[in-house]
């Protein structure tokens, strides 16, 4: 049975970890305004508190940081789970289901990144999605021959 899918699965795992690391670095890097409008925007994002109800008064910077953290955590968690599955001796059906779940979730993630972000996360999520998709196709074709 061919295990060519494993190369692309490993590539996806490496890309997931790299995305998590790069995104985390990007979150902690200081943002320097390029003009007066950007300075005002950054100041408002850091100081203006939204009334979110129930006593919660987050700033836009806080909300943005929380959502960005979730993206890094998603990529890191997926990389860990995929490594465990790929290194373990698991039933092929479980691997197939996990690969399919990865393709679905990272496909949706890629669409969202393409619509609402900028080039680096689009490229990283797209490369991850493509690696997962190729891995799933090769996995299914090797299962069909087995």
N, C-alpha and C positions, 0 to 999 in steps of 0.2 A: 504494500500500500504506500502511495506517495505521501510524503510529509512536507511537500513544497509549501503548503499553507503556513507552516510554522515560521518560515522566514518573514512572511508578511505580517504574521501575528506578532512576532518579536519586534518588527519595525514599528508596528502600531504601539506596542508597549513603550518602546524607547521614545516615540513621539509624545505619548501621553505624559511620561515623566518630564520630558524636556519642556512641554507646554506648561506644566505645573510650575516648574522652576522659573522659566522665563517670565511667566505671568506674575509670579510672586515678586520677582526682582522689579518688574515694571510697576507693581503696586507700591513698593516702598521708595522708589526713586522720586526725588522732589520734582514738583511741577513748577516750572518757571514761566510766568506770564510773558507773552511776547508784546503785549500792548496794554493800554489802559482798560479797554473793554474786558480782556481776559483777566486782568488783575481784579476788576470789580466782580466778575463772575466767580473767580476762585475765592474771593473774600466772602461773598454771599453763600457759596457752597459750604464754607467752613463755619460760618457764624449764624446764618438764618436757620431757625429751628421750626420744623413743620409740626403742626399739631396732629399727631397720628391717633389720638384718642387713648383712653385708658392710662393717661399719664405719660405716654411715650412722646418724646419731642426730639426725634433724630434730625441731624443735619443731612443735607444731600451728600456731603462727603462721607458721612458715616454709612448711609445706605449704599452708596457706590462701592465703598470698601467692603461691606458685607457681601454684596453680590459678586464682586471680583474675587473675594476669598472663596466663595462657593465654586466658582469656575476652576480655580486652582485645586481645591479639594476634590472636585469631581474627577478631574484628570488624574490626580494622584491616586485616588481610591480605585478608579478603573484600572490603572497600571498595576496596582498591587493585586487586585482580584484576578486580572488576566495572567499575571505572572504565576500565581498559585495554581490556576487552572492549567496553564501550559506546562508547568514543571511537574504537576501531579499525574497520577495514573488514573484518570477519570474516564468514565464511560463516554463514548463518542457522542451520544445523544446530548449529554450535558454540555460538552464543548460546543456542539452545534447550536444549542439554545443560547448559550452565553455569547457566542459570536454574532448570532442574529440580534440579540438584545443590544450589543455594542453597535452594530451597524445601524439599527433603528435610532438609538439615542444619539450617537455621534453624527448621524445624518441630519437629525433635527437640529442639533447643536451647530453643525456647519451652516445650515440654512439661516439660523438666527444670527450667527456671527457674520455671515455674508451681508445680511440686511442691516445690521445695527452697529457694527464695529469698524475696525480699520485693518489694514493689510496684514500685520504679523499674526493676530489671532485667526484671521481668515485662512491664511496659508497653513498654519499649524493644525487647525481643526480639519481643514480640507485634506491635508496629507494623512492625518490620522484616519479619517473616514475612508479615504481611498485604500489605505493599507488594510483596514478591517474588511472592506468590501471584497478586495481581491482575495484575502485570506478565506473569507466565507465561501466564495465561488470555488476556490481550489479545494477547500475542505469538502464541499458538497460533491464536487466531481470525483474526488478520491474515494468518497463514501459510496458513490454510485458504482464505481468499478470494483469495490471490495466485495 
